[in-house]
Amino acid sequence: MRMAQVTVLIDGATARRRQRYGLNAFESYMTEILKHAGIPYTVIDHIGEVAVSRPDVLVAALADDTEAEAQRLFDYVEQGGTLIAYGGLPKLARRLDSVRATRWETGYATVPESYGRFPTLRALEIHPWTVADAASRGVAESGSVSFREPGAAQVAPLIQSFAAGAGRIHRFSVNVPLCVVGFQQGHEPVVADGLPAPDGSAAVDEGILKADDVHRMDWTLDRRQTASGQSYFAEPYADLWREVAIGHLLQTVVELELTLPFTAYWPEGIEAVATISHDSDGNLDEQAVRTLELLEALQLRSTWCMLEPGYSSGIYERVLGEGHELAFHYNALASQGGVWSRREFERQLDWLREAGGESGIVSNKNHYTRFEGWGELYRWCEANGIAVDQTRGPSKGGNVGFLFGTCQPYYPIAWADEGNRLYHVLELGFLTQDLDIGRPWSDSSITPVLLERVQRVGGVAHFLFHQCHIESKPSVVQALASFVGQARERGLVFWTSREIEDWVRRRRAVRIAQQADGRYTLASEAELDGLIVWEPLAAGAAETESGDTAIRFGVHCRKLSYTVLIQGAGGGDE
């Protein structure tokens, strides 16, 4: 089958107009969703370019809200194009016999069964349309979104599909890219304490600004409890919304009798990854030695986030010599003399590079998950060679799990004042820390449920264990060993933060192209051992396909053979 040409419309004038008034154009994050999924696409910043490129599928992530631009979109569809939108296209509602309903800030969505098995998904930024007698008008509706909470009486369709001339318009009621950003990064900068859990299990309002002071979860509706009574945020909503959007795109392409190859998240034989980080709070050499002994016994390498004043030099030599990663643990905690500033960030980082004898520090996690504003930390990381941040995780025992809706490594988006660009810093948040040290902290009953969800979405199970607790609490040693054993039983492999960043960066630089004879070539800056490329198959073709097949994003795919063309550096991300 021919490879579909997918184009994403991010109207530049509309984005700049919003940003001029301090409003965000987070819809541009749709390109990050596609890139993370390894899907080939092009970007245009004005609808006029469609007349020249004539893509098979146009994803209108951000379109100009004028009658003239709406007419151009409609013309594209009538001439045989396929248009996909997420909560937008207001000027097309009337001509599609639809009525725009009131915007909902939150709701819960039921995903169509054809996309695979999904839990009920919390949704953000919902713009429903209603269509009287949809079936008689030829409008296909699938899935549903309920207002504010699951099972509410007020319900709208999740996806509506309209025929228009020779083409078709697919419209989600949910603004998917905004939804993903909202879960991953929140809806506003961190400038004040957050709302604590009503049951007292997560008192985030202690007067210390942290990453978890801003999140989009509901304490009551989005947490579950294990048999031990441990509360946790149960679902990686952002990752699941990514899957819904990608699955819909692939199904749409297959229905057009086209295909759209994409790269797998991880190398051959790996479905998901696990990683362990340690924060050196306490900084006693005996704590480090006990941790190194445990890791050696478990045949495990980990990432060591170092807090000033750190360990003696011999410890650093041993950490590096045994294959572990030395990383930064920036301290901006005022009670310990810390300051939130770029100057202090750089001073502490310079200390670590000199004390640890390691100039190539690439990972950071802020002490106590300290966080302020929106993008300051990422700018400091960019300016100082930090390629991975691990700060976004729970600071309390009652908000562990998928607090930020994700276990995927991702590139965060900037606020309007920076043009909503993507930061060149990979966020690798953690899910929990220091299991079984006693209440109010979390216990190891959450390990299997978190691993199951991570495996489901092909993400990273990032658990944090402090050396001070490993040295002093046998229960923590047992919890860590149990986590490692359960992860390995499920087939997860353990990588360091640096290794995850290296793979993600190189994989994202791959470019897929189809030759005239139908064969595929991959342009890459370097060889990627074990890289998998999946090709969606036509409906019913999986039964006759003799090659290696699997269902990916709800679509039958086959594993491709390909030719790799090694190119010079310079591809990279947008």
C-alpha positions as CSV (number, residue, x, y, z in Angstrom):
1,M,0.0,0.0,0.0
2,R,1.0,3.6,-0.5
3,M,2.3,5.5,2.5
4,A,-0.2,8.2,3.4
5,Q,0.9,11.9,3.4
6,V,-0.1,13.3,6.8
7,T,0.1,17.1,7.3
8,V,-0.5,19.0,10.5
9,L,-1.9,22.5,10.3
10,I,-0.7,24.9,13.0
11,D,-1.8,28.3,11.8
12,G,1.1,30.6,12.6
13,A,-1.0,33.8,12.6
14,T,-3.5,32.4,15.1
15,A,-0.7,31.1,17.4
16,R,1.1,34.4,17.4
17,R,-2.2,36.3,18.0
18,R,-2.9,34.2,21.1
19,Q,0.6,34.4,22.4
20,R,0.6,38.2,22.0
21,Y,-2.1,38.4,24.6
22,G,-0.5,35.8,26.9
23,L,-2.7,32.9,25.7
24,N,-1.3,29.5,24.8
25,A,-1.5,27.6,21.6
26,F,-0.9,24.2,23.1
27,E,-2.6,22.6,20.1
28,S,0.8,22.7,18.5
29,Y,1.7,19.8,20.8
30,M,0.0,17.5,18.3
31,T,3.3,17.4,16.5
32,E,5.0,16.1,19.7
33,I,2.3,13.4,20.0
34,L,3.0,12.2,16.4
35,K,6.8,12.4,16.8
36,H,6.7,10.4,20.0
37,A,4.7,7.7,18.2
38,G,7.3,7.6,15.5
39,I,4.8,8.7,12.8
40,P,6.0,10.6,9.7
41,Y,4.3,13.9,9.1
42,T,4.8,17.4,7.7
43,V,3.8,20.8,9.1
44,I,2.2,23.8,7.5
45,D,1.4,27.1,9.1
46,H,-1.3,28.3,6.7
47,I,-4.2,26.5,5.1
48,G,-3.3,28.0,1.7
49,E,-0.4,25.5,1.5
50,V,-2.9,22.6,1.3
51,A,-3.8,23.5,-2.3
52,V,-0.2,22.8,-3.2
53,S,0.7,19.7,-1.1
54,R,-2.7,18.0,-1.2
55,P,-2.1,15.7,1.8
56,D,-4.2,12.5,2.2
57,V,-4.9,13.5,5.8
58,L,-4.9,17.0,7.2
59,V,-4.7,17.2,11.0
60,A,-6.1,20.7,11.8
61,A,-4.4,21.1,15.2
62,L,-4.8,24.9,15.2
63,A,-6.8,26.6,12.5
64,D,-7.7,30.2,12.0
65,D,-11.3,30.9,13.2
66,T,-12.6,32.8,10.2
67,E,-15.2,32.0,7.6
68,A,-12.6,32.3,4.8
69,E,-10.3,29.8,6.4
70,A,-13.2,27.5,7.2
71,Q,-14.2,27.6,3.5
72,R,-10.7,26.5,2.5
73,L,-10.8,23.6,4.9
74,F,-14.2,22.6,3.6
75,D,-13.0,22.8,0.0
76,Y,-10.1,20.5,0.8
77,V,-12.5,17.9,2.2
78,E,-15.1,18.2,-0.7
79,Q,-12.2,17.6,-3.1
80,G,-11.5,14.3,-1.4
81,G,-9.4,15.2,1.6
82,T,-9.7,13.7,5.1
83,L,-9.7,16.3,7.9
84,I,-9.2,15.5,11.6
85,A,-9.7,18.0,14.4
86,Y,-9.7,18.0,18.1
87,G,-12.4,20.2,19.6
88,G,-12.0,22.9,16.9
89,L,-13.6,23.9,13.6
90,P,-16.3,26.2,15.1
91,K,-17.1,27.9,11.8
92,L,-17.9,24.6,10.2
93,A,-20.6,23.6,12.7
94,R,-23.5,25.2,10.8
95,R,-22.7,23.8,7.4
96,L,-22.4,20.3,9.0
97,D,-25.9,20.7,10.5
98,S,-24.4,20.8,14.0
99,V,-25.0,23.0,17.1
100,R,-22.1,24.1,19.2
101,A,-22.8,23.2,22.9
102,T,-21.3,24.8,26.0
103,R,-17.6,24.1,26.6
104,W,-16.9,21.7,29.5
105,E,-13.7,22.0,31.4
106,T,-13.6,18.4,32.6
107,G,-15.5,15.2,31.8
108,Y,-15.0,11.4,31.4
109,A,-14.8,9.7,28.0
110,T,-15.7,6.2,26.9
111,V,-13.5,5.1,24.0
112,P,-15.0,3.1,21.1
113,E,-14.3,-0.7,21.4
114,S,-12.8,-0.7,18.0
115,Y,-9.8,1.2,19.4
116,G,-9.0,-1.6,21.9
117,R,-9.7,-1.9,25.6
118,F,-9.5,1.4,27.4
119,P,-10.7,2.4,30.9
120,T,-12.9,5.4,31.3
121,L,-10.7,8.4,30.5
122,R,-10.7,11.7,32.3
123,A,-10.9,14.4,29.7
124,L,-10.0,18.1,29.7
125,E,-11.2,20.9,27.5
126,I,-14.3,19.5,25.8
127,H,-16.1,21.3,23.0
128,P,-19.2,19.2,22.1
129,W,-21.4,19.5,19.1
130,T,-24.9,18.1,18.9
131,V,-26.5,16.8,15.6
132,A,-30.2,16.2,15.4
133,D,-31.0,12.8,13.8
134,A,-27.3,12.2,13.3
135,A,-27.8,8.7,11.7
136,S,-30.3,10.0,9.1
137,R,-27.9,12.8,8.2
138,G,-25.1,10.3,7.6
139,V,-23.1,11.4,10.7
140,A,-21.3,8.6,12.4
141,E,-20.9,9.0,16.1
142,S,-18.7,6.9,18.4
143,G,-17.7,6.9,22.0
144,S,-19.0,9.3,24.5
145,V,-18.0,12.0,27.0
146,S,-20.0,12.7,30.2
147,F,-20.0,16.0,31.9
148,R,-17.7,16.3,35.0
149,E,-17.9,12.7,36.3
150,P,-18.4,9.2,34.9
151,G,-22.1,8.3,34.3
152,A,-23.4,11.8,34.3
153,A,-26.7,12.4,32.6
154,Q,-25.2,15.1,30.2
155,V,-23.4,13.2,27.5
156,A,-21.9,14.0,24.1
157,P,-20.3,11.8,21.4
158,L,-16.5,11.5,21.6
159,I,-15.9,11.4,17.9
160,Q,-18.2,12.5,15.0
161,S,-17.5,11.8,11.4
162,F,-19.1,13.9,8.7
163,A,-19.2,13.2,4.9
164,A,-18.6,16.3,2.8
165,G,-18.3,16.0,-1.0
166,A,-15.7,13.4,-1.8
167,G,-14.0,13.6,1.6
168,R,-14.7,13.3,5.3
169,I,-14.3,15.3,8.5
170,H,-13.5,13.5,11.8
171,R,-14.0,15.7,14.8
172,F,-13.2,14.9,18.5
173,S,-15.2,16.6,21.2
174,V,-12.0,16.6,23.3
175,N,-9.1,18.9,22.6
176,V,-6.6,16.0,22.7
177,P,-3.3,17.9,22.5
178,L,-4.4,20.4,25.2
179,C,-5.6,17.4,27.3
180,V,-2.2,15.7,27.1
181,V,-0.4,19.0,28.0
182,G,-2.8,19.6,30.9
183,F,-2.1,16.2,32.5
184,Q,1.6,16.3,31.9
185,Q,2.3,19.9,32.9
186,G,-0.8,21.3,34.5
187,H,-2.9,24.3,33.4
188,E,-1.0,27.2,35.1
189,P,2.5,28.1,36.4
190,V,3.3,27.0,40.0
191,V,3.0,30.2,42.1
192,A,1.1,28.9,45.2
193,D,0.4,25.9,47.3
194,G,-1.9,23.3,45.7
195,L,-5.1,21.7,47.0
196,P,-4.4,18.9,49.5
197,A,-6.1,15.5,49.4
198,P,-9.3,15.6,51.4
199,D,-8.4,12.5,53.3
200,G,-5.1,14.1,54.6
201,S,-2.9,11.7,52.6
202,A,-1.2,14.3,50.5
203,A,-0.8,17.7,52.3
204,V,0.8,19.5,49.4
205,D,-0.1,22.9,51.0
206,E,2.9,23.0,53.4
207,G,4.3,26.3,52.1
208,I,6.9,24.8,49.7
209,L,6.3,25.2,46.0
210,K,6.6,21.9,44.2
211,A,5.7,20.2,40.9
212,D,2.7,18.5,42.5
213,D,1.1,21.8,43.5
214,V,-0.5,22.0,40.1
215,H,-2.1,18.9,38.5
216,R,-5.4,18.1,36.7
217,M,-6.5,15.0,38.6
218,D,-9.5,14.7,40.8
219,W,-8.7,13.4,44.3
220,T,-11.9,11.4,44.6
221,L,-12.6,10.3,41.0
222,D,-9.1,9.5,39.8
223,R,-7.6,7.6,42.7
224,R,-8.0,4.0,43.5
225,Q,-7.0,1.9,46.6
226,T,-5.0,-1.3,46.8
227,A,-6.0,-4.1,49.2
228,S,-3.8,-2.4,51.9
229,G,-5.7,0.8,51.6
230,Q,-2.9,2.6,49.7
231,S,-4.3,5.4,47.5
232,Y,-2.8,6.0,44.1
233,F,-3.7,7.7,40.8
234,A,-4.6,4.8,38.7
235,E,-4.5,5.7,35.1
236,P,-1.9,7.3,32.7
237,Y,-4.5,9.4,31.1
238,A,-2.1,11.5,28.9
239,D,-0.5,8.3,27.5
240,L,-3.9,6.8,26.9
241,W,-5.2,9.9,25.1
242,R,-2.1,9.7,22.9
243,E,-3.0,6.2,22.0
244,V,-6.6,7.2,21.2
245,A,-5.5,9.9,18.8
246,I,-2.8,7.7,17.1
247,G,-5.2,4.8,16.9
248,H,-7.8,6.9,15.2
249,L,-5.3,8.3,12.8
250,L,-4.0,4.9,11.8
251,Q,-7.6,3.5,11.4
252,T,-8.5,6.5,9.3
253,V,-5.5,5.9,7.0
254,V,-6.2,2.2,6.6
255,E,-9.9,3.0,5.7
256,L,-8.4,5.1,2.9
257,E,-6.6,2.0,1.7
258,L,-3.3,3.6,2.6
259,T,-0.7,2.8,5.2
260,L,1.5,4.8,7.7
261,P,4.6,3.1,9.1
262,F,5.9,4.1,12.5
263,T,8.8,3.2,14.8
264,A,8.2,1.2,18.0
265,Y,8.9,3.0,21.3
266,W,11.7,0.6,22.3
267,P,14.2,-1.8,20.6
268,E,13.4,-5.4,19.5
269,G,12.4,-7.6,22.5
270,I,11.5,-4.7,24.8
271,E,7.9,-3.6,25.4
272,A,8.6,-1.3,28.4
273,V,11.5,0.0,30.5
274,A,12.1,0.3,34.2
275,T,14.5,2.7,35.9
276,I,15.6,3.4,39.5
277,S,17.0,6.7,40.7
278,H,18.4,7.6,44.1
279,D,18.6,11.0,45.8
280,S,21.6,11.3,48.1
281,D,19.8,13.1,51.0
282,G,22.0,12.6,54.1
283,N,25.1,12.1,52.0
284,L,26.7,9.5,54.3
285,D,29.3,7.2,52.6
286,E,28.0,4.2,54.4
287,Q,24.6,4.7,52.9
288,A,26.1,4.8,49.4
289,V,28.2,1.7,50.1
290,R,25.1,-0.3,51.3
291,T,23.2,0.8,48.2
292,L,26.1,-0.2,45.9
293,E,26.2,-3.6,47.5
294,L,22.5,-4.1,47.0
295,L,22.7,-3.1,43.4
296,E,25.6,-5.4,42.7
297,A,23.6,-8.3,44.3
298,L,20.6,-7.4,42.0
299,Q,22.9,-7.0,39.0
300,L,21.3,-3.5,38.5
301,R,22.6,-0.2,37.3
302,S,20.8,3.0,38.5
303,T,20.9,6.8,38.4
304,W,22.5,8.6,41.4
305,C,21.1,12.2,41.9
306,M,23.7,14.0,44.0
307,L,22.8,16.6,46.6
308,E,25.5,19.0,47.8
309,P,27.8,18.4,49.8
310,G,27.7,14.8,48.5
311,Y,30.0,11.8,49.2
312,S,33.7,11.4,49.4
313,S,35.5,11.2,46.0
314,G,36.1,7.4,46.3
315,I,32.3,6.8,46.3
316,Y,31.9,8.7,43.0
317,E,34.7,6.6,41.5
318,R,33.0,3.4,42.5
319,V,29.5,4.6,41.3
320,L,30.9,5.4,37.9
321,G,33.2,2.4,37.8
322,E,30.3,0.0,38.4
323,G,28.3,1.4,35.5
324,H,25.9,3.7,37.3
325,E,25.0,7.2,36.2
326,L,26.0,10.2,38.2
327,A,23.3,12.9,38.1
328,F,22.4,16.2,39.7
329,H,20.0,16.9,42.6
330,Y,19.4,20.6,42.6
331,N,18.5,21.9,46.1
332,A,16.2,25.0,46.1
333,L,14.7,24.2,49.5
334,A,14.8,27.4,51.6
335,S,14.9,25.5,54.9
336,Q,18.2,24.0,53.8
337,G,19.6,27.3,52.5
338,G,18.6,26.6,48.9
339,V,17.5,29.3,46.5
340,W,15.4,29.1,43.4
341,S,17.6,30.8,40.8
342,R,19.6,30.1,37.7
343,R,22.8,31.3,39.4
344,E,22.3,28.8,42.3
345,F,21.4,26.0,39.9
346,E,24.6,26.5,38.0
347,R,26.7,26.9,41.1
348,Q,25.5,23.6,42.5
349,L,25.9,21.9,39.1
350,D,29.5,23.2,38.8
351,W,30.2,21.8,42.3
352,L,29.0,18.3,41.3
353,R,30.9,18.2,38.0
354,E,34.1,19.1,39.9
355,A,33.5,16.9,43.0
356,G,32.3,13.9,41.0
357,G,35.0,14.2,38.4
358,E,32.2,13.8,35.8
359,S,31.8,16.7,33.3
360,G,29.1,14.9,31.3
361,I,26.2,15.1,33.8
362,V,23.0,14.9,31.8
363,S,20.2,14.2,34.3
364,N,18.7,16.2,37.1
365,K,15.9,15.8,39.7
366,N,15.1,18.7,42.0
367,H,15.3,18.1,45.7
368,Y,11.8,17.7,47.3
369,T,10.4,18.1,43.8
370,R,10.8,21.9,44.2
371,F,9.4,23.7,41.2
372,E,8.3,27.2,40.4
373,G,6.7,28.9,37.4
374,W,6.3,27.0,34.2
375,G,9.5,26.7,32.2
376,E,12.4,28.3,34.2
377,L,13.8,24.9,35.2
378,Y,13.9,23.6,31.6
379,R,15.6,26.8,30.4
380,W,18.3,26.3,33.1
381,C,18.7,22.7,32.0
382,E,19.0,23.6,28.4
383,A,21.6,26.3,29.1
384,N,23.8,23.9,31.2
385,G,23.8,20.6,29.2
386,I,21.1,18.8,31.2
387,A,19.2,16.7,28.8
388,V,16.9,14.9,31.2
389,D,14.8,16.2,34.1
390,Q,13.1,13.8,36.6
391,T,11.5,16.4,38.9
392,R,7.8,15.8,38.1
393,G,6.7,13.2,40.6
394,P,4.8,12.8,43.9
395,S,6.1,14.5,47.0
396,K,3.6,12.8,49.3
397,G,2.4,9.2,49.9
398,G,-1.2,9.9,48.9
399,N,-0.5,11.2,45.4
400,V,1.7,8.4,44.0
401,G,1.0,6.7,40.7
402,F,0.1,8.6,37.5
403,L,-0.3,12.0,39.2
404,F,0.8,13.7,35.9
405,G,-1.1,11.2,33.7
406,T,2.1,9.7,32.1
407,C,4.9,7.2,32.4
408,Q,6.2,8.1,28.9
409,P,9.4,10.2,28.5
410,Y,8.3,13.4,26.8
411,Y,9.4,16.8,25.8
412,P,7.5,19.6,27.6
413,I,6.1,22.6,25.9
414,A,6.8,26.2,26.8
415,W,4.3,28.9,27.9
416,A,3.1,31.6,25.5
417,D,5.9,34.0,26.4
418,E,8.3,31.6,24.7
419,G,6.1,30.9,21.7
420,N,4.9,27.5,23.0
421,R,8.2,25.9,21.7
422,L,9.3,22.5,22.8
423,Y,12.1,22.4,25.4
424,H,15.1,20.3,24.5
425,V,14.9,18.6,27.8
426,L,13.4,15.1,28.2
427,E,11.0,14.8,31.2
428,L,11.3,11.4,32.9
429,G,9.0,11.7,35.9
430,F,8.8,9.2,38.7
431,L,5.8,7.3,40.0
432,T,6.6,6.7,43.6
433,Q,9.4,6.8,46.2
434,D,10.7,4.8,49.2
435,L,8.1,2.1,49.5
436,D,7.3,0.5,52.9
437,I,8.9,3.1,55.1
438,G,5.6,3.5,56.9
439,R,2.7,5.9,56.8
440,P,2.0,8.4,55.4
441,W,4.3,7.1,52.6
442,S,3.2,4.6,50.1
443,D,3.6,0.8,50.4
444,S,4.6,-1.9,48.0
445,S,1.1,-3.0,47.2
446,I,1.1,-0.4,44.4
447,T,4.1,-2.1,42.6
448,P,2.1,-4.7,40.6
449,V,-0.7,-2.3,39.6
450,L,1.8,0.4,38.5
451,L,3.9,-2.1,36.5
452,E,0.8,-3.4,34.8
453,R,-0.2,0.1,33.6
454,V,3.3,0.9,32.5
455,Q,3.5,-2.3,30.5
456,R,0.1,-1.5,29.0
457,V,1.3,1.8,27.5
458,G,4.9,0.8,26.8
459,G,6.3,3.4,29.2
460,V,8.9,3.7,31.9
461,A,8.4,2.5,35.5
462,H,10.5,5.0,37.3
463,F,10.8,4.3,41.0
464,L,12.8,6.5,43.4
465,F,14.7,5.0,46.4
466,H,16.9,7.1,48.7
467,Q,20.2,5.6,49.8
468,C,19.5,6.7,53.4
469,H,16.4,4.4,53.6
470,I,18.2,1.5,51.8
471,E,20.9,1.6,54.5
472,S,18.6,2.0,57.5
473,K,15.3,0.1,56.6
474,P,15.3,-3.6,55.6
475,S,11.7,-3.1,54.5
476,V,12.9,-0.7,51.8
477,V,15.5,-3.1,50.6
478,Q,12.9,-5.8,50.3
479,A,10.5,-3.4,48.5
480,L,13.3,-2.5,46.0
481,A,14.2,-6.1,45.4
482,S,10.6,-7.0,44.9
483,F,10.1,-4.2,42.4
484,V,13.1,-5.3,40.4
485,G,11.9,-9.0,40.5
486,Q,8.4,-8.1,39.4
487,A,9.6,-5.8,36.7
488,R,11.9,-8.4,35.2
489,E,9.2,-11.1,35.4
490,R,7.1,-8.9,33.2
491,G,9.9,-8.4,30.7
492,L,10.9,-4.9,31.6
493,V,14.5,-4.1,31.2
494,F,16.4,-1.6,33.5
495,W,18.1,1.4,31.9
496,T,19.6,4.5,33.4
497,S,18.2,7.9,32.8
498,R,21.1,8.6,30.4
499,E,20.4,5.5,28.4
500,I,16.7,6.3,28.1
501,E,17.5,9.8,26.8
502,D,20.0,8.5,24.3
503,W,17.6,6.0,22.8
504,V,14.6,8.4,22.7
505,R,16.7,11.2,21.1
506,R,18.2,8.9,18.4
507,R,14.9,7.1,17.6
508,R,13.1,10.5,17.2
509,A,15.7,11.6,14.6
510,V,14.8,8.7,12.3
511,R,13.0,9.6,9.1
512,I,10.9,7.1,7.2
513,A,10.4,7.3,3.4
514,Q,8.8,5.1,0.8
515,Q,10.5,4.5,-2.5
516,A,8.8,4.2,-5.8
517,D,9.0,0.4,-5.6
518,G,7.1,0.4,-2.3
519,R,10.2,-0.4,-0.2
520,Y,11.1,1.7,2.8
521,T,14.3,3.6,3.8
522,L,15.1,5.1,7.1
523,A,17.4,8.1,7.3
524,S,19.2,8.2,10.6
525,E,22.2,9.9,12.2
526,A,23.5,6.6,13.5
527,E,22.7,2.9,13.6
528,L,19.9,2.0,16.1
529,D,20.3,-1.6,17.0
530,G,17.0,-3.3,17.3
531,L,14.8,-0.5,15.9
532,I,11.4,-1.8,14.9
533,V,9.2,-0.3,12.2
534,W,5.5,-1.3,12.1
535,E,3.3,-1.0,9.0
536,P,-0.5,-0.9,9.4
537,L,-2.2,-3.5,7.3
538,A,-5.4,-3.3,5.2
539,A,-8.5,-4.7,6.9
540,G,-8.5,-8.5,6.8
541,A,-4.9,-8.7,5.6
542,A,-3.5,-9.9,8.9
543,E,-5.1,-13.3,8.4
544,T,-3.1,-13.9,5.2
545,E,0.1,-12.1,6.3
546,S,3.0,-14.6,6.8
547,G,5.3,-12.2,8.5
548,D,5.7,-11.0,12.1
549,T,2.4,-9.2,13.0
550,A,0.9,-7.6,16.1
551,I,-1.8,-5.2,17.1
552,R,-0.5,-1.7,17.7
553,F,-2.7,1.2,18.6
554,G,-5.7,-1.0,17.9
555,V,-4.6,-1.7,14.3
556,H,-3.1,-4.9,12.8
557,C,0.5,-4.2,11.8
558,R,3.4,-6.1,10.3
559,K,7.0,-5.7,11.2
560,L,8.9,-4.2,8.3
561,S,12.3,-4.8,6.8
562,Y,14.1,-1.6,5.7
563,T,17.3,-0.1,4.5
564,V,19.0,2.4,6.8
565,L,20.7,5.5,5.3
566,I,23.2,7.0,7.7
567,Q,23.2,10.8,7.5
568,G,25.1,13.5,9.3
569,A,23.8,15.1,12.5
570,G,21.4,18.0,12.2
571,G,18.0,16.4,11.9
572,G,16.6,16.6,15.5
573,D,13.3,17.8,16.8
574,E,11.4,20.9,15.9
